[in-house]
């Protein structure tokens, strides 16, 4: 099961070890795509083949004449790369995608879900911390807003 968060080393060839507990859910490899958090941080998402197929299917349901969908699908798919596990259960991520995510010597792998499929994300450690902090601040702001609304409604 893909759960948790792991710190891993990325070697000079762009290889990183995927936690053994995640292997049963991943099959023979993953498809890496570029991603962008709501806080503006760049990272990579490693999709199972099923999750990647669901992504393609989702794009296929959008109108072909809508430029937003065409641009989004092009942006995601043109940099996608298929990564098969080697004998040591490592994946090799191409240098352009690692550069996009700001990943150099170390990365953090985090579990997530995409279209009801388990996936994992590859983050530069400080980018993940900035993203988590931004999310925590957003959650706090939302809680304060809800409390203020409740107080107004009690009057």
DAHU-V805832 format. One record per helix or strand. SS is the DSSP state (helix for helix, strand for strand). FROM is the first residue (numbers start at 1). TO is the last residue. If there is no record, write none. Layout:
SS&FROM&TO  SS&FROM&TO
This chain:
strand&5&10  strand&15&17  helix&20&26  strand&29&36  strand&42&47  helix&49&60  helix&67&77  strand&81&84  strand&90&92  helix&95&101  strand&106&114  strand&117&123  helix&125&154
